[in-house]
Amino acid sequence: MSSSSEKNQKPAPDRIYEAKKRPCLMCRDKFTSAWPGERVCPKCKQTNLWRAA
């Protein structure tokens, strides 16, 4: 019988993403992106413009 903690675990991801240098969509500076969908750098994410969007 499986324990309840085994049933509640997050499934393993289908892909393992590689951190990569990408240009920020707001400032165009290169930053290390953890996955392909991360396209705005941490510096720009702290701006009021990003937070208001």
C-alpha positions in Angstrom: 0.0 0.0 0.0 1.3 3.5 -0.9 1.6 6.1 1.7 -0.4 9.3 1.2 2.7 11.4 0.9 3.7 9.4 -2.3 0.3 10.2 -3.9 0.7 13.9 -3.2 4.1 14.4 -4.9 4.5 16.7 -7.8 5.0 14.8 -11.0 8.5 14.9 -12.6 8.8 17.5 -15.4 8.7 16.2 -19.0 11.8 18.2 -19.9 14.8 19.4 -18.0 15.5 23.0 -19.0 19.0 24.4 -19.3 19.8 27.9 -17.9 20.7 30.1 -20.9 21.7 33.7 -21.6 18.7 35.5 -23.2 18.0 39.1 -24.0 15.4 40.8 -21.8 12.3 41.8 -23.7 12.1 45.1 -21.9 15.7 46.4 -21.7 17.5 44.0 -24.1 20.3 43.3 -21.6 21.4 39.7 -21.5 20.5 37.8 -18.4 20.5 34.1 -17.3 17.1 32.6 -17.9 16.2 29.4 -16.0 13.7 28.3 -18.7 12.6 29.3 -22.2 9.5 31.2 -20.9 11.5 33.5 -18.7 12.2 36.5 -20.9 12.2 39.5 -18.6 15.2 40.0 -16.4 14.9 40.3 -12.6 16.0 44.0 -12.7 13.0 44.9 -15.0 10.6 42.8 -13.0 11.2 45.1 -10.0 10.1 48.2 -12.0 6.7 49.8 -11.6 6.1 49.4 -15.3 6.4 45.6 -15.0 4.3 45.4 -11.8 1.5 47.5 -13.3 1.2 45.3 -16.4 
